[in-house]
Amino acid sequence: MFQAQFQTFDDASSGAQAPARIAAVRAEIKARGLSGFILPRADAHQNEYVPPSEERLAWLTGFTGSAGTAIITADRAVLFVDGRYTLQARDQIDASLFTIAHLVETPPAQWIG
């Protein structure tokens, strides 16, 4: 039988592991000769609500909001969020690893360019 599932506010983020995970991403960027890595908070179908197995942004950054994109390069990392999540991002993200950017004021294409 169908069982309703509701949003919970459990903090399942892994912000404490973010430094090691960012270092691993940067090592992979270097090994593959890439300029950077873009990680949206979406699954393969661009769903707003993603299953726990697709929570890549939370796994890498510790940010658990429902919208955001991270870009990691060899020497910089930024988390783009809209106005709904600026306070939450500040609370959840390690400021020594990530800059928080407002998605509208500083679009990812502008940050990259």
Buried (B, 14 or more C-beta within 10 A) or exposed (E): EEEEEEEEEEEEBBBEEBEEBBEEBBEEBEEEEEEBBEBBBBBEEEEEEBEEEBBBBBBBBBBBBEBBBBBBBEEEBBBBBEEEBBEBBEEBBBEEBBBBBBBEEBEBEEEEE
